[in-house]
Each structure stands twice: as structure tokens, then as C-alpha cells.
Amino acid sequence: MIGQIRCFIPANRRGTIQTDAGHCVAFHLPEGYPNLQGGDIVEFDLPPNQAVPVGRLVLRRRWADRLNTDFRPLVNQFYATIQIRY
């Protein structure tokens, strides 16, 4: 499955993933995985009949990378249209 991290608490390594279908899945990330950030796109497997912990989780894209690549043209266009006066 593919989803987006809605929240992640590094202290207890728990969070929530929203799937492409719109379902929210609670998860626990074992030690050794990198910390996640809200908005990160992940691919994951759920063990049968179990929502926690996620069986396999792969970080596909950081939210900051998506912001830089997907929205950069819009940001550039915005800055080109505004005038800042000092």
C-alpha cells in the first residue's frame, strides 16, 4: 500500500498513515528506521488482521522534496508577481 504520513512522534516511534483510499492506519516504527515527517510518502505492508506494527515500510519521498519539485514553479511565479517595498 502507499500512503502519506499524517503524524509521527519520534519519542515513542508511533504515528498515523493515511492511505490513498483515505483510511487512517496507526503504526509503530521499529528502531533502525529513519524518523518520518508529516507529509512523507511511504510504501508499507500491513500484517494480516493487524494494524500495528507496519510489516514493511519504505520511504518513497520526503515532503520537503515534493515541495521543492512539485510546487517550485508556483513559488517562483508568486515571487515574480509580488513587489516588496521597504
C-alpha positions as CSV (number, residue, x, y, z in Angstrom):
1,M,0.0,0.0,0.0
2,I,1.0,3.6,-0.5
3,G,0.1,6.4,1.9
4,Q,1.1,9.7,3.4
5,I,2.4,10.2,7.0
6,R,-0.2,12.3,8.8
7,C,1.7,12.4,12.1
8,F,4.8,10.8,13.7
9,I,6.1,11.1,17.2
10,P,9.8,10.3,17.4
11,A,9.8,9.8,21.2
12,N,7.6,6.7,21.0
13,R,8.0,6.0,17.3
14,R,4.3,5.9,16.7
15,G,2.3,7.6,14.0
16,T,-0.6,7.6,11.6
17,I,-0.6,6.9,7.8
18,Q,-3.4,8.0,5.5
19,T,-3.8,5.6,2.7
20,D,-4.6,6.5,-0.9
21,A,-8.1,5.2,-0.2
22,G,-8.4,7.7,2.6
23,H,-8.2,5.2,5.5
24,C,-6.0,6.1,8.5
25,V,-3.7,3.4,9.9
26,A,-1.9,3.6,13.2
27,F,1.6,2.3,13.2
28,H,4.7,1.7,15.3
29,L,8.1,2.1,13.6
30,P,10.8,-0.2,15.0
31,E,14.3,1.1,15.8
32,G,16.6,1.4,12.9
33,Y,14.1,3.2,10.6
34,P,14.7,6.9,9.9
35,N,12.4,9.4,11.6
36,L,9.5,10.4,9.4
37,Q,7.8,13.7,8.9
38,G,4.2,14.6,8.3
39,G,3.6,14.6,4.5
40,D,6.2,12.0,3.7
41,I,5.1,9.4,1.1
42,V,5.6,5.8,2.2
43,E,5.0,2.3,0.9
44,F,4.1,-0.2,3.5
45,D,2.7,-3.6,4.2
46,L,0.2,-4.5,6.9
47,P,0.4,-7.8,8.6
48,P,-2.9,-9.8,8.1
49,N,-5.6,-8.8,10.6
50,Q,-3.3,-6.3,12.3
51,A,-2.8,-2.6,12.0
52,V,0.2,-2.2,14.3
53,P,3.1,-2.5,13.7
54,V,3.6,-2.0,10.0
55,G,5.2,-5.0,8.5
56,R,7.5,-3.2,6.0
57,L,7.8,0.5,5.5
58,V,9.8,2.2,2.7
59,L,10.2,6.0,2.5
60,R,9.4,6.9,-1.1
61,R,9.6,10.7,-0.9
62,R,10.1,13.4,1.7
63,W,7.5,16.1,1.9
64,A,10.2,18.8,1.5
65,D,11.4,17.2,-1.7
66,R,7.9,17.2,-3.0
67,L,7.5,20.8,-2.1
68,N,10.7,21.8,-3.9
69,T,10.0,19.9,-7.1
70,D,6.2,20.0,-7.4
71,F,5.5,23.5,-6.1
72,R,8.7,25.4,-7.0
73,P,7.2,26.8,-10.3
74,L,4.3,28.1,-8.4
75,V,6.5,29.7,-5.7
76,N,8.7,31.3,-8.4
77,Q,5.6,32.6,-10.2
78,F,4.3,34.1,-6.9
79,Y,7.6,35.9,-6.2
80,A,7.7,37.2,-9.8
81,T,4.2,38.8,-9.3
82,I,4.7,40.5,-5.9
83,Q,6.5,43.7,-5.2
84,I,8.1,44.2,-1.8
85,R,8.6,47.8,-0.7
86,Y,11.0,48.7,2.0
